[in-house]
Amino acid sequence: MSMVQGLKSGSELKTGCRRLFGILLLMAVPALVYAGSGERIAEWLGARGLSPQLVVLLVSMLPIVELRGAVPIGNNLFGLPLWQTLLLAIGGNMLPIFLVVLLLEKAVEWLGHIAVFRRFFDWLFQRTRKRSGVIERFEFWGLVIFVGIPLPMTGAWTGSVAAVLLGMSYFRALLGIFLGVLMAAVIVTALSLLRWWGAAVAALLILIITLQQFLSARRRSEKFRTGDQ
């Protein structure tokens, strides 16, 4: 390898490391936001006299927070029985999804001619397409994995939008999302019971997945450059 090639490789490595750090930061911030937001919302609702059971149900219905935020609240903040937390969180996470999958296309038709809603739907669909590659590749089981692995910007709400965009049938989409929610329940419950160890495991998993994605993208880029030559 020549000196010029060595310098070029070193520069690419530094650029790659900076990009990797940026990706990790972008993934970590939303994770901290929805975890902290879920607890703050739960405390706010609890201060207004709502029962712990109702708080867990309502929090699990919210976009971004979903079951992944509701399970730690039920287990660690309120100390509810595990079966009760899971039942409320799974049910609450699924309740709005029935309507989202059923009515999203109609909502776009009804509201798409209004500028503010049109811009919102364009943003929503672009954002979802960027993150739904696994669903496009593996279809039904891709949807299960996308919903089930509790990473930032995944989950039942985003999965339901992706299922509609990809033209998946109503009941097939609901089944895939439900299986994904069950998968997320198992993972999040295990992590929440481990408390700080669970947070460390989650951070390690995010790091491993991010590294794998980075290396895969780098290999594709090198293969593309080699093909051009």
C-alpha positions as CSV (number, residue, x, y, z in Angstrom):
1,M,0.0,0.0,0.0
2,S,1.4,3.4,-0.9
3,M,1.7,6.3,1.5
4,V,-1.1,8.2,-0.3
5,Q,-3.4,5.1,0.0
6,G,-2.5,4.8,3.6
7,L,-3.4,8.4,4.4
8,K,-6.6,8.0,2.4
9,S,-7.5,4.9,4.4
10,G,-6.7,6.7,7.7
11,S,-8.9,9.6,6.7
12,E,-11.7,7.3,5.8
13,L,-11.4,5.5,9.1
14,K,-11.6,8.8,11.0
15,T,-14.6,9.9,9.0
16,G,-16.2,6.5,9.7
17,C,-15.5,6.8,13.4
18,R,-17.1,10.3,13.5
19,R,-20.1,9.0,11.6
20,L,-20.4,6.0,14.0
21,F,-20.3,8.3,17.0
22,G,-23.0,10.5,15.5
23,I,-25.2,7.5,14.9
24,L,-24.7,6.3,18.5
25,L,-25.6,9.8,19.8
26,L,-28.7,10.0,17.6
27,M,-29.9,6.6,18.8
28,A,-29.1,7.2,22.4
29,V,-30.8,10.6,22.7
30,P,-34.3,9.4,21.6
31,A,-33.9,6.4,23.9
32,L,-33.3,8.6,26.9
33,V,-36.0,11.0,25.8
34,Y,-38.8,8.4,25.6
35,A,-37.7,6.7,28.8
36,G,-37.6,9.9,30.8
37,S,-40.7,11.2,29.1
38,G,-42.7,8.1,30.0
39,E,-41.8,8.4,33.7
40,R,-42.6,12.2,33.8
41,I,-45.9,11.6,32.1
42,A,-46.7,8.7,34.6
43,E,-45.9,11.0,37.6
44,W,-48.0,13.8,36.1
45,L,-51.0,11.5,35.6
46,G,-50.5,9.9,39.0
47,A,-50.5,13.3,40.7
48,R,-53.9,13.9,39.2
49,G,-55.4,10.9,41.0
50,L,-55.3,8.3,38.2
51,S,-54.7,4.8,39.4
52,P,-51.3,3.1,38.6
53,Q,-53.2,0.6,36.4
54,L,-54.8,3.4,34.3
55,V,-51.5,5.3,34.1
56,V,-49.7,2.2,32.7
57,L,-52.5,1.7,30.2
58,L,-52.4,5.3,29.0
59,V,-48.7,5.6,28.8
60,S,-48.5,2.4,26.7
61,M,-50.9,4.0,24.2
62,L,-48.6,6.9,23.4
63,P,-46.4,7.0,20.3
64,I,-42.6,6.6,20.9
65,V,-43.1,5.6,24.6
66,E,-45.4,2.7,24.0
67,L,-45.0,-0.6,25.9
68,R,-41.2,-0.1,26.2
69,G,-41.9,2.9,28.5
70,A,-44.9,1.5,30.2
71,V,-43.4,-1.8,31.4
72,P,-40.6,-0.2,33.5
73,I,-43.2,2.2,34.9
74,G,-45.5,-0.6,36.1
75,N,-42.6,-2.8,37.4
76,N,-40.2,-0.3,38.9
77,L,-42.2,2.9,39.5
78,F,-45.5,1.5,40.8
79,G,-44.5,-2.0,41.7
80,L,-47.5,-3.6,40.1
81,P,-47.7,-7.4,39.7
82,L,-45.8,-8.5,36.6
83,W,-48.8,-10.1,35.0
84,Q,-50.9,-6.9,35.5
85,T,-48.2,-4.7,34.0
86,L,-47.8,-6.9,30.9
87,L,-51.6,-7.2,30.4
88,L,-52.1,-3.4,30.6
89,A,-49.0,-2.5,28.6
90,I,-49.7,-5.0,25.7
91,G,-53.4,-4.1,25.6
92,G,-52.7,-0.4,25.7
93,N,-50.0,-0.6,23.0
94,M,-52.4,-2.4,20.7
95,L,-55.5,-0.3,21.2
96,P,-54.7,2.7,19.0
97,I,-53.0,0.4,16.4
98,F,-56.4,-1.1,15.4
99,L,-57.5,2.4,14.4
100,V,-54.2,3.5,12.9
101,V,-54.0,0.6,10.5
102,L,-57.7,0.9,9.7
103,L,-58.0,4.6,9.2
104,L,-54.6,5.9,8.1
105,E,-55.3,5.7,4.4
106,K,-58.7,7.4,4.9
107,A,-57.1,10.1,7.0
108,V,-54.6,10.8,4.2
109,E,-57.4,11.0,1.7
110,W,-59.6,13.3,3.9
111,L,-56.8,15.6,5.1
112,G,-54.1,15.4,2.4
113,H,-55.5,18.4,0.5
114,I,-54.8,20.6,3.6
115,A,-51.3,22.0,3.4
116,V,-50.3,21.5,7.0
117,F,-51.6,17.9,7.1
118,R,-50.0,17.2,3.7
119,R,-46.6,18.3,4.9
120,F,-47.1,16.2,8.1
121,F,-48.0,13.1,6.1
122,D,-45.0,13.6,3.7
123,W,-42.7,13.9,6.7
124,L,-44.2,10.9,8.4
125,F,-44.0,8.6,5.3
126,Q,-40.5,9.7,4.4
127,R,-39.3,9.0,8.0
128,T,-41.0,5.7,8.0
129,R,-39.6,4.5,4.7
130,K,-36.1,5.3,5.8
131,R,-36.5,2.9,8.8
132,S,-38.6,0.2,7.3
133,G,-36.0,-1.6,5.2
134,V,-36.3,-4.8,7.2
135,I,-40.0,-4.9,6.6
136,E,-39.6,-4.4,2.9
137,R,-37.1,-7.3,2.8
138,F,-38.8,-9.8,5.1
139,E,-42.4,-8.6,4.9
140,F,-44.5,-10.2,7.7
141,W,-41.5,-11.4,9.8
142,G,-39.7,-8.1,9.1
143,L,-42.7,-6.3,10.6
144,V,-42.5,-8.6,13.7
145,I,-38.8,-7.9,14.2
146,F,-39.2,-4.1,13.5
147,V,-41.9,-3.8,16.2
148,G,-40.3,-6.3,18.6
149,I,-36.8,-5.0,18.9
150,P,-37.1,-2.0,21.3
151,L,-34.8,0.5,19.6
152,P,-35.5,4.2,19.2
153,M,-37.8,5.1,16.2
154,T,-39.2,1.5,16.0
155,G,-42.3,0.1,17.6
156,A,-46.0,-0.5,17.0
157,W,-46.9,3.0,15.8
158,T,-44.1,3.2,13.2
159,G,-44.7,-0.4,12.3
160,S,-48.4,0.2,11.6
161,V,-47.5,3.2,9.3
162,A,-45.0,1.0,7.4
163,A,-47.5,-1.8,7.1
164,V,-50.0,0.6,5.5
165,L,-47.3,2.1,3.2
166,L,-46.3,-1.4,2.0
167,G,-49.9,-2.4,1.3
168,M,-50.1,-5.2,3.9
169,S,-53.6,-6.5,4.6
170,Y,-55.3,-5.3,7.7
171,F,-55.4,-8.6,9.7
172,R,-51.9,-9.6,8.6
173,A,-50.5,-6.3,9.7
174,L,-52.3,-6.5,13.0
175,L,-51.0,-10.0,13.6
176,G,-47.4,-9.0,12.8
177,I,-47.6,-6.0,15.1
178,F,-49.2,-8.0,17.9
179,L,-46.4,-10.6,17.7
180,G,-43.8,-7.8,17.7
181,V,-45.4,-6.2,20.8
182,L,-45.3,-9.6,22.5
183,M,-41.6,-9.9,21.6
184,A,-40.9,-6.4,22.9
185,A,-42.7,-7.2,26.1
186,V,-40.4,-10.2,26.8
187,I,-37.3,-8.1,26.0
188,V,-38.3,-5.0,27.9
189,T,-39.5,-7.0,30.9
190,A,-36.2,-8.8,31.2
191,L,-34.3,-5.5,30.9
192,S,-36.5,-3.7,33.4
193,L,-36.2,-6.5,36.0
194,L,-32.4,-6.1,35.7
195,R,-32.7,-2.4,36.3
196,W,-29.3,-0.7,35.8
197,W,-27.9,-4.0,34.5
198,G,-30.7,-4.0,32.0
199,A,-29.9,-0.5,30.9
200,A,-26.3,-1.6,30.3
201,V,-27.4,-4.6,28.3
202,A,-29.7,-2.4,26.2
203,A,-26.8,0.0,25.5
204,L,-24.5,-2.8,24.6
205,L,-27.1,-4.3,22.2
206,I,-27.6,-0.9,20.5
207,L,-23.9,-0.6,20.1
208,I,-23.5,-4.0,18.6
209,I,-26.4,-3.4,16.1
210,T,-25.1,0.0,15.2
211,L,-21.6,-1.4,14.6
212,Q,-23.0,-4.2,12.4
213,Q,-25.0,-1.6,10.4
214,F,-22.0,0.6,10.0
215,L,-19.7,-2.3,8.9
216,S,-22.3,-3.6,6.5
217,A,-22.8,-0.1,4.9
218,R,-19.0,0.2,4.7
219,R,-18.7,-3.1,2.9
220,R,-21.4,-2.2,0.5
221,S,-19.7,1.1,-0.2
222,E,-16.3,-0.5,-0.9
223,K,-18.0,-3.1,-3.1
224,F,-19.7,-0.3,-5.1
225,R,-16.4,1.5,-5.5
226,T,-14.6,-1.6,-6.6
227,G,-17.3,-2.3,-9.1
228,D,-16.9,1.2,-10.6
229,Q,-13.2,0.6,-11.0
